[in-house]
């Protein structure tokens, strides 16, 4: 969910920051004021294509920054795969576009690729009304929408688990069924590697300890001399530090007899004296207990050489070498399985595939019933959205059945994590016309309203996803606009929807309302956006209703519209 958006030196925007919250937020303003510029900036922030024309004139770089709250675990998975951490449930995305046309992406202050930004952006948001980030144009999302409509999430989750187990069993069988000669060769290699590593008896952190010991042994004369010298300075001789400090303590004791205020310093001096005595004994024992035998140094050198040889072959550190041994041991265990285990796995795969197909066929049958019901119910939604002649069809594409393509090896190619179905939503804008793919039929405004209808029927989107509607009011007005406003607010319940609109009937239903304006500052045009309070919202609705001249009658109607949308108008006002 988008919490904060900042735009600098982008198109007509010099410096703009907007705080966003949950629910429905609308952006309104005169035509050409820059509303779509804000949407374009957000689109770039979630992976849209950039160009140098987007940079504000006479500026070197445009900077777009967004702070998102992370509610979808898929984002953590995407960032984890890229070696990044989300942090405290927040995500900061920064994109820089230079006047030379170059673009840089930063995710939580880490330099990232545009491909990663697009992947995360698709999880964070959908923009409807443009051809980019259009969820309905992604065929893989059509089956997901149908399952949401039919409440099939639990059944799909069970299928995914079954399919994952099938893949794991098939992989184990493939390992057993490989060419016997290759299998024996690999067995010999794995046995040698595991035995070599385990025979070495590696211990985590051993190399660092040995490096320290080698440094100590290699400089044994210096170490002994320094330890002996330090002991002498502290303890031996009339002018030793301990002797001088003891004499100082006795003098200070005499002084404190005359001036009790010096007693506190005497205590501190005695504490230091005790600590130096302890240090002198440590140095004495250290120098006396040193074992600088050349044999030990030779042992350390040989052990380090062995560790370096193993890390050169199996990993960059002792820990990586041990992990390699564990992995090789598991692989070795798989390859040494008997024919009995192979038969057991084959039986397990057959039983698992039967269970999977039984579940998949039951789900497929239910999906077809759900599709027929969706086609009927979405027709009523289209009628309310002034798309009475539009028809939507859910088409199930044929798939290979047993004996066809075996795309997954031992698993039939028509099987997948979500089952055996592939669906596509088709559209006919007028009665009697041929059903065609959405990408070839629907305009930006139609796609937005289709998406809104599906959102209304299918419930909430993915956790925390931001939906942006830019052209949803194209070609509508009056009663239909009010219906669209209600459905937008319904879609935004417990979520976040951003909408650019020119219609007061839609704007009245917003939880937050920003007015976008264009002004001249120091001889240059700039775009601004400000949050409106209730009085300012009524005035903006009146402007949208009445144009340049706003009368008191227009203001009264605007207030009635606002109160009605907020559920605060009385029946008399509603009838008015």
N, C-alpha and C positions, 0 to 999 in steps of 0.2 A: 504494500500500500504506500502510495506517494505521500510523504510528510512535508517535504520542502523542495521547492524548485527555484533555482537561481539561474538567471540568464544575463550574460554580459557581452556587449559588442556583437550582438547577433541581429542581422537585418536592421530593423528600426529600433531595436531595444538596446539602450546603452547599459543600464544596470537595473535589473528587476528581480525581486525576491517575493515568493508567494508561499504562505503556509497553507497546507491542505489538511482537511480532516475527513472523517468517515461520512458516508451518505452521499447525497447528490449535490454537486457543486456546478454552477453554471457561469459561463463567461458571456457577457453581452457587450454591445457597443455598436457604434455606427459602422456601416460597411467600409472596409479599408482601414479600420482603426488598429488592426494587428492581432485579432483574436486567433486567426489561423497560424500566425507566427509563433504563438505560445504552444499550440498543438504541434507544429513542426519541430520546435525545439525539444519538446518532450519525446517526439518520435525519434529524433537523433540520439537522445539520451538512452533509448532502449534498443539501439542498433540500426537506425535508419541510415540511408546513404547520404553522405555529405558532399558539399561542393564549395569552392572558394567564394562563390557569389553570396553565400550565406553570411560571410563576415561583414560587419558594419564598415561602411566606407571610411577610408583613412585609418583603419585599425589593423593591427598585426595579427590578432588572434581572437576568435570567439570562444567563450568558455561557457559550458553548460554543466550544471551540478544538480544532483538530486539525492535526497535522503529518503530511503525506503525502510519501512518496517518489514521484517522478514517473518512471514507466517507460513509459507509453504516450504516443507522440508526438502522439496526438490531443488530449491536454490542452494541449500547447504550441500547437497550431493554434487551439484554442478560445480560449485566453488571448490569443494573438497577434491574433486577429480583434477582441478587445475592447481592444486596446492595452496589454496587460499582459505582464510577463515572468515566467517561472517562477523564474528565479534559479538557484542552484546545485543543480539536480535536487531541489528540495524545494518544497513548497506548503503555505502556512499559511492555514487558513480559520478565520475567527472570525465567530460569529453572536451578536447581542445581541437579547434579547426583553424588552421593558419590561412593567411591570405594567399599563400602559395598552393593551397589545396591539400596540404597534408593533415592527417587526423591522428590524434593519440587518445587512448582510452585508459583510464585509471579506475580500478575497483578496490575500494578500501585502501587507497594510496599505493596499490600495486599496479604496475604497468600490465595491461591485459590486451588480448587480441580482440579485433572486431567480431570474430566468430563467437568467442565466449560471450561478448556483450549481447549479441543477437540471441544466443541460447537463453541467457538469463532474462533478457528483455521479453522474450516470448512467454516466460513464466510469470513475469511481473505485470504485464499489461497487454491489452488488445486495443487497437485503435480502429474504430469503425467509421466508415465514410470515406476512407482512402483505400488504395489498393495495397498498401503496405500494412503489415501486422494484422491482416484480416483473417480472423480465426475461421470464419465460414468458408474461406477459399482453401483452407487446409483440409484435404480429404481425411486425414487421420483423425481430425476432431469430430467428424460427423457421427461416427460410431459412439464416441464418448458422449455426445449430446443425446443420442437416442437412449443410451443406457441410463443417463441421468433422468430423462423423462420417465422411463420405465422403472426406475428404482432398482437397477440391476447391479449396483456397485458391489454388494457382497458376493453375488454369483461370479462377477468378473474377477474379484480378488481370489476366490477359490480356484478359478481356472488358471490364473497367473501362477499360483503356488503349484498346481498340478503340472503345468508346462515347465516350470523351473526344475521340478524333480525329473521329468522326462528327459530334459536336456542333460542333466547330470548323469543319469543312468546311461543314456546313449553315449556320452563321452567316455565313460568307463568301459563300455563294450567296445568302442572303437579302439581303445588302448589295448584291449586283449586280442582284438581281431587283426592287428597289424601283421605284416609279414614276419614269419617266425625267425628268419635270419636277422632281420632288423631288430626284432624283439630281443634276441639273445645278445646281439652287439650292444644294445642300449642297457641291458641288464648288467653286462660286464662293466660298462662305463660307470653306471650309477653305483654299483657295489664298490668299485675302486674309490670313487669320490667320497662316498659316505665313510668308508673305512679309513681313508687318509685323514679326513677331518676329525673323526672321533678318536683315532689313535693319537692325534696331536694333543688331545686333552685341553682344548682352548677354554679360557675363562674370560668373561666380559671384563674389560678394563685392564687386562694383563699387559698389553703392549705399553700403555702409559706408565705403569709401575716399573716395567723393565727399562724403559727409556730413562726414567729418573735414576734408577740404580746404575745404569751404564755411565751416565754423566758423573755420578758420584765416584765410581770406581776409576774412571779414566783420569780424574783429577785428585787421586788419593793423597799425593804428597801435599798439595795446596790445602786440601781440606783438613788434613792432620795438623799441618803447621798453623792454620788459622784457629782451629779449635784449641790447640795447646797455648797459643799466644793469648787468646781471649780468656782462658782459664788463669794464665799468669797475671794478666792485667787486673782481673777481678780479685784474686785470692792470694797469690804468692807475693812475697817481697814486702818491705816496710812501706813502700809507697803504693801498694795495691789499692784499688778502688774501695774494696771492703774495709781495709785498714783505715784509709783516710775518712771514709764515711762514718766508721765507728768513733773515730776521734772527734769528728764534727758533732756527732750525737752527744758525746760526753760534754763538749763545750756548750752546746745548746741547752743541755740539761741544767748546767750551772747558771746560764743566763735566765732560764725560765724560773729559777728560784727567786730571782729579783723582779722579773717581769712575767707574771703568769700568762700574759697574752701570747707569749712565744710557745706555750705548751702545745697548741694545736699544730704548729709547724714541727715540733719535735715528734709528735705522733705520725705525721706524714713521712718524716725522714726515717723513722724506725720501720714503717711499712715498706719503704723502698729498700731498706737494708735487708729485710727478710727476703724480699723478692730476688735481690742480687745474690744472696747466699744460695737460694734454690737454683738460680741460673748457674752459679759456679759449680755446684755439685753435678748438674746435668752435663755441663761441658767436660768435667773431669771424667764422668762415666762414659760420655760419648767418645772422647779421645782414647780412653783406655780400652773400649770395647770394639774398636774398629777392626773389621776383617777385610784387609785389602789384598787378599790372595789373588794372584794372577789367574788361578784356576776358576775362581768365581766369575771374574770378568770374561773369561773364555766361554763359560757356560751361558752367561747372559747374551753374549754376542751370537752364539749358535742358536739360542732360542729366538732371538729377534729375527735372525735370518730365516728361520723356519716360519715365523709368523708373517713376514713380508712375502715369502714365497706363496703361502696359502692365500693371503689377501690379494695378491696379484692374479691368482687363478679364479677365486670364488667370490670376491667382494672387496669393498674399499675399507672395511673395518672388521674387527673380530666378530662383532655382532652380526654383520651381514654374512660372514662365512658360516656362522652357526645357523642362521636362518636358511641359507642355501642347503646345508646338510639336512635340516628338517624337511624342507621341500623335496629334496632328492630322496629322502627316506620314504616319504609318502608315495612318491612316484614309483619307487622300487617295490613297495608293497603292492601297488596296483598291478604292476607288470608280473609279479610272481604269483598272482592269484591262479588257482587251479582251474581246470576245465569245468569242474563242478560249480565254481563261482561264476564262470561265464554263463553256464546254463541258468543259474539262479538269477543273474542279471537280465538275461533275455526274457525269462518268465516275468520278472518284475516289470520290465519295459512293456511287455504285452498287456499285463494287467493294468498298469498305469495308463497306457494309451486307451484301453477300453473305458476306464473310468473317466478319463479326460473327454473322450468322444461322447460318452453318454451325457455328461454335464454340458458339453458344448452344444449338442443337438437340442437339449431341452432349452438352453438359453437362446439358441437360434430361433426355435419355435416361438418363444415368448417375445423375442425382438420383433418378429414379423407382426404379431398382434399389437405390440407397442407402436410399430410404424403406422399401422392402419389407424389406430386411435390418434396418433400425433397428426396425421394428415387431416383428420376430421377437426380436431380441436384447434389446430393452427389456422384453419380457415376462418374460424370466428375471430381469432386475433387479427388476421389480415383485414377482415371487414371493419373492425374497430379502428384500424390504422389507415383507412382510406385506400386499401389495396384489395377491394372486393373481387376484382377479376383475376387476382393472382392465385395460383394454385401451387402447392408444394408437394412433391412426391419423394418418398424414401425408396431408393432403388437398391436392391441387394445384387451385387455383382456375382456372377457364377465363379466358383472356384473348382480346382481340380479335386477329384475324389480318389480313393485308393486305386493305384495303378497309374496315376498321373505323375506330375513332377514331384520329386522327393527333395525339395529345397533344403530340408533340415537333416539330410542323411537318413538315419533310421526313423525319423519322425516325418510323417507325411507333410508335403509342402503346403497343404491347405490349412494346416494347424498354425496357431499363433498364440501369443500370450493372452489376447482378448477373446479367443475362440476361433470359430471357422467362418466368421462373417466379415464381409467388407461392404460397407454401405456408402452411398453418396446421396446428398440432398440435391434434387433437381427442381427447377422452377419454370413455370409457364406464366408469363405476365398477363396473358389474356386467355379467356376461356376458349378451348378448342385448339390452342397452339401446342406445338410439340414441347415436351419437357426437355430442358437443356441445363447444362451445368451453371451454377451461380456465377462463375467468373465470366461467362459469355452472355449473360442476360441482365443481371441486376446492376443498377446504377449505384453510386455511393450512398444516396439517401435511401434507396430501397434496401440495400444491404444492411444499413444501420437499423431500419425498422424490422427487417427479418430477424436480425440478431436480437433486437429488443423483444420480439414476439417469442423467440425460442427461450430467451432468458426468463420471460414471464412463465412459460410452461414448464421449463426444466429446472427451475430453482436456481440456487446460488452457483456461482462460478468457483474456480479453485480458490483456496484460502488466500485472502489478502490481495487478490488480483484487481488491478485498476482498469476499468473500462472507460474508454474515451469515445464519445459520439460527436462527430463534427458536422455532418450534413443531414442529420436525422429529420430536420424540419423542412427539407426541400419539397416544395409542391404541396404542402398541407397548411391548414389553418383552422380557426374556429374550434368546433367540437372535437375534431380529430387531434388538434394540437393539445387540448386539455387531456385527452386519453393518453397521448404520448407522454405528457408530463407525469400523469399518475403512474404509468408503467415504468418510467425512468426512476421515480422515487421508490417504487416497489422493487426494482432491480437493485437499487442501492441500499436496501435494508441490510444492515450489518456488513456492508461492503463499501466500495468507493466507486462512484461514477462521476466523470467529468464531461460536461456537455457544452458545446458552443451553440448558441441559438439566437435567432432574431425574433422569436415569438414570445410575447409576454405570458401566454397561457402555459408555456413550458417553464419559463423562468420563475413563475410564481411558486412552483412546487419545490424549489431548491432549498437545501438546508443552508448553504453558503452561496453568496452571490457576489461576483466580482465584475466591475465595469471596466472595460478596456477603452482607453482614450488615446488620441494622437495629438500631441502638442508640439509647438516650436520652441526650442530652448537654445539660446545663443546662435540663432540662425540655422539650426538643424532640427529635423523632425525626429521626435522620439515617441515611443509607445509606452504607456503606463497602465497599470492594473491596480485597482483599489477595492478592498472589501467594503461592502455597503451595509449600513445598519438598516433597521426596519424603515425608518423615514426615507432614507435614500433609496431603498429598494422600491418603495411605492412610487417615488419620483421617477425612477428608471423605468418601471413598468408603464407609467403614464407616458413617458417619452416614446417607448416602443409602441404604445397604442395610438398616440396622437401626433407624432412627428414633431416638427419644429415648434408649433404653437400648442402649449399645454394649458388647457382650461381647467377650472375647478371641477367641472363635470367629469373630465377625463381623469383627474386625480381621484375623484370619488369612486369611479368605476375601477381604477387601479387598486385602490385600497380594498374594495369589495372582492376583487379577484384574489388579492394577496391573502385576505382573511379566509376566504373560501378554500383556497388551496391549503392553508395551514390548519383547516378544520376549526377555525374560530369564528366563522361567520354564522349569523343566525339564519333561520329559514327565510325570513323576509329578504335579507341581503342575497341569499342564494337565488331566490326567485327573481330578484332584480337583475 
